[in-house]
């Protein structure tokens, strides 16, 4: 088929549903983890599906039109329409937490996008943590940094801990 945001989100929903059918998966301990476009889609999936308990978004852009503008100037506003924007999705998480991870040297998705995501979460009362990794770019964000990896794992352990009882 054709590439579309809704089509990508439908694929993410199908993957979640497949995961939920697996007997080894605890349906009460599901989080999404996405990088760049995957982070945008992960936040959209979490916004729509209440069974997702937490979201980790790495190097995601806050909106389609903003990232287009970053790369194409004023023409970007004309090239990308709104819809499934991460800054809107993160604001719909309610009581479910998010971890926003972004490289301070990211020249593909500027760090200002992470700051916008955090501001959108804060304005909506969503518990969001922002981890800016000073020396990281877009594609090396968590791969070579054990400290960043440890922060992500700690966030997921905390947010997905089994309910007492």
C-alpha positions in Angstrom: 0.0 0.0 0.0 0.9 3.6 0.2 2.9 5.2 3.0 0.7 7.0 5.4 0.7 8.0 9.0 -2.6 6.1 9.7 -1.2 3.0 7.9 1.9 3.1 10.1 -0.2 3.5 13.2 -2.4 0.6 12.1 0.8 -1.5 11.8 1.8 -0.5 15.3 -1.7 -1.5 16.6 -1.4 -4.8 14.9 2.0 -5.4 16.5 0.6 -4.6 19.9 -2.4 -6.9 19.4 0.0 -9.7 18.3 2.1 -9.1 21.4 -0.9 -9.2 23.7 -1.9 -12.7 22.3 1.4 -14.2 23.4 1.1 -16.2 26.6 4.5 -15.2 27.9 3.5 -11.5 27.9 2.0 -9.9 31.0 -0.8 -7.7 29.5 -0.5 -5.4 32.5 3.2 -4.6 31.9 3.4 -3.2 28.3 5.4 -0.2 27.3 6.2 1.3 23.9 9.8 2.2 22.8 10.4 4.1 19.6 13.2 6.0 17.9 12.7 9.0 15.7 9.6 8.3 13.6 9.1 5.2 15.7 9.0 7.5 18.8 6.3 9.6 17.1 4.2 6.5 16.4 4.9 5.0 19.8 3.4 8.1 21.5 0.4 8.0 19.1 -0.1 4.3 19.9 0.1 4.9 23.7 -2.3 7.9 23.4 -4.9 5.6 21.7 -4.4 2.4 23.7 -4.9 2.5 27.4 -3.2 -0.9 28.0 0.2 0.8 27.2 1.4 1.7 30.6 4.5 3.8 29.7 6.2 5.3 26.6 9.9 5.8 25.8 10.6 8.1 22.9 14.1 8.7 21.6 14.9 11.5 19.1 11.2 12.0 18.2 10.0 15.1 16.4 7.3 17.1 18.0 5.2 17.7 14.9 5.3 16.9 11.2 5.1 20.5 10.1 7.8 21.6 12.6 10.3 19.0 11.4 9.5 19.8 7.8 10.1 23.5 8.6 13.4 22.7 10.3 14.7 21.0 7.0 12.9 23.0 4.3 12.3 26.5 5.9 9.0 28.2 5.3 8.2 25.7 2.5 8.0 23.0 5.3 4.8 24.4 6.6 3.3 23.7 3.2 4.8 20.2 2.8 3.6 18.6 6.0 0.0 18.6 7.3 -0.8 18.1 11.0 -2.0 14.8 12.3 -0.5 12.3 14.6 1.8 14.9 16.0 3.8 13.7 19.0 3.2 16.9 21.0 -0.5 16.3 20.8 -0.2 12.5 21.4 2.0 12.9 24.6 -0.6 15.3 26.0 -3.2 12.5 25.9 -1.3 10.0 28.0 -3.1 11.0 31.2 -1.6 9.2 34.2 0.8 7.1 32.1 4.4 8.3 32.2 6.7 9.1 29.3 10.5 9.2 29.0 11.8 11.6 26.3 15.4 11.0 25.4 17.2 13.2 22.9 20.7 13.9 21.8 22.1 17.4 22.4 24.0 17.2 19.1 21.1 15.8 17.0 21.2 17.6 13.6 18.3 15.6 12.1 15.7 16.3 14.8 16.9 19.3 16.8 16.7 19.0 20.6 14.0 21.8 20.7 11.6 19.0 19.6 12.2 17.2 22.9 11.7 20.4 24.8 8.4 20.9 23.1 7.3 17.4 23.9 8.1 17.9 27.6 6.3 21.2 27.6 3.2 19.6 26.0 3.3 16.8 28.6 3.7 19.3 31.5 0.8 21.5 30.2 -1.4 18.4 30.2 -0.3 17.1 33.6 1.4 14.1 32.1 4.4 12.8 34.1 7.2 13.1 31.6 10.9 12.9 32.1 13.3 14.6 29.7 16.8 13.2 29.3 19.0 15.3 27.1 22.3 13.4 26.3 24.8 16.2 25.6 27.3 14.4 23.3 24.8 12.3 21.4 23.5 12.8 17.9 20.4 11.2 16.3 21.6 7.7 15.5 24.0 7.1 18.3 21.7 8.2 21.2 21.5 5.0 23.3 23.7 2.6 21.4 27.1 3.5 22.8 26.1 5.1 26.1 25.6 2.7 29.0 24.4 5.6 31.3 21.5 6.4 28.9 20.7 2.7 28.5 20.6 2.3 32.3 18.3 5.3 32.7 15.9 3.8 30.1 15.9 0.4 31.8 15.4 2.1 35.3 12.4 4.0 33.9 10.8 0.9 32.4 11.4 -1.1 35.6 9.8 1.6 37.7 6.9 2.1 35.5 6.2 -1.5 34.7 6.7 -3.0 38.2 4.0 -5.6 39.0 1.1 -4.2 41.0 1.4 -5.1 44.7 -0.8 -7.9 45.9 
